[in-house]
Amino acid sequence: MDSVELSTVVYVPPAEAYDFLVDFPGYADYSKHLTRVERHGEGGPGTEYDIHLSWWKLNYVVRSEVTDFEPHERIGWRITKDLHAHGEWLVEEVPDEAPPDRETASRVHLVIEFDADSASSDMLDLPRLVSLDWVIDKVKPLVLKEAERVVARIVEDLEGQRRDVELTLHESPDTV
């Protein structure tokens, strides 16, 4: 299994950051490649989401499921079709990272563990002469750029103003 962990600091209490993360269908408003999210369930464990993605000539629907959660701290999830992946959103209070004009801050982490070998070209309707390896090579830098754009837009909505946002990529001993 490979893993990736990204985090950023938002200048709101953990409960506010967590409540935002629970509203997963709203994520489609922040990404140009995420066209819509359909929720099947009430949002708690067992709730499934169809995540509609579009890039280049490709359209794909990822199905994910909330596996468990601890209110205001953690949301566990897994991908249920085509790719072996799971992860969690973590929220922790980091008051020392709040600027002088803010009362508190929270660090939001996205942790993803995945088996890259579980992906196959059968999961995508690829144009002739286009390989899955070519698509993966093109998508890798796009994912980080898109993550930065999405995080900046989310932080702006949470905090009520635009600012430069630092997205931290944490190295995992499993991927080094």
N, C-alpha and C positions, 0 to 999 in steps of 0.2 A: 504494500500500500504506500502510495505517495501522500504527502500532506502539504497543505498551504495554510498559513495563518496571516490574516490581515487585521490591522486594528487602526482606530483613530480615536481622538478625544473630541467629545462634544460638551459644550458648556451648559448642560442641563442635568437634573437629578437622574439617577439610574431608572426610576420608575417611568419617567417621561420617555427616555430612550427606549426602554423595553416595550412600552405601549406602542411606540412607533413601529418597532420591529414586528410586533404581533399583527399589525395591519398589512400583511404581506401583499394582498392584491394592489395596494397603492404603489408598489415599487415600479409598476409599468409606467407611471408618470415621469420617472427619472432616467430611463434608458431609451436610446433610439433603437436598440436591438431587441428589447423586451417589449413585444407588442401588446400583450395582455396576460393577466393572471386570473384563472378561474378557481374559486375555492369550493371544495366539496366537504362540508362539515362546519362545525362551529368555531374552529380555530385552535382547539386543544388537541391533545394526542389523538391520533387516528384521522385527523383532518388531512385531506389530500389537496394538492394544488397542481393544476395544469399550467405550466409556464411556457408561453408561446414566444419563441425566439425567431428572429429573421436577420439574416446577414448575407450579403452578396446574392447568390441564386439559391440560397438554402433557407428552408423553413423547418423548424423542428419544435416538437412539444416535449418538454421535460415533465415527468410526473414525480412529484415529491410528496413526502408524508411527514407530518409532525409526529415524532416518536415519544417525546416526553418534554416536560418543561418545569422549571422552578420559577414562579412569578418574580419578575423584576431582576432575575439573575441569568437565566439560561433557557434556550429553546433548542431542543435536539431535533434533528431531521434526517431523512435518508431519501435517496433517489430510488424509485421503485421499478423503473424500466430502463433497459438498454445499457446501463452503466452502473458498476458497483461503486457507490459513493455515499458517504454520510458525513454529518458534521454537526456544528452547533453555533449558535449565536451566544456570546457571553457578554454580560454587562457588569462592570464593577465601578464603584465610586472611586474617584481619584481627586480629592479636593485640593491636593498640592499642585495640580496641573491647571487649576482655574486661574484666569487672569484676575487682576485686582477688581475689575468692575463686575465680576460674576461670583455668585455665592458658592457654586460647586461645579464639578466636572465629572464626566463618566467616560471610561474607556470602553468602546464597543469592539469586540473581537468577532471575526468570522473565521471559523476553523473548518477546513474541508479535508477529508481523507478520501482518496479515490484509488481505484485500480485502473490505470491507463490502459492496460492490456485487455480490459473487459470491453472497451469500445471497439466497434467493428464498422466497416463501411456499410454494412447492411442497415444500420440504424438511420442512415441518411440516404436520400435519393440524390446521389452525386451525378453531376453531368459526366458524359463520356470523357475519358482520358484525364479525369481528375481523381487523384488518390486521396485517401483519408489522411495520409502523412502530410500532403501538401496543405490540406485544410487546417490541420492541427498547427503546422508551422505558421500559417497566416493568422490564426485565431489567437495564439498565445500572447503576442504583444497587444492585440486589440482588447483582450480581457482585462489586462491591468489598466490600460488607458480608460476603458469604459468604467471600471470599478472606481477610478479616481473621479471621473465625471459624476457618477451616481452618488458617491459619498459627499462630494462638494454640494450637490443639490439637496441632499437629505439634511446635511448640517445647516444649510441656509434656511430650510423650512423649520427645523427644530429650534434654531437660535433666533430666527427672525431677521437675520442680516447676513450678507455675503462676506466671507473671509477666506484667506488661503488655508487650505486644509492639508495636513500631512497624513498620508496613508502609509503606515508602517508595515512592511513585509517581514514577518518573523521567520527566521531560518529554523527548520526542523532538522534534528539530527538524522531522521530517516531519509531526508532528501539531499543531504550534503554528500 
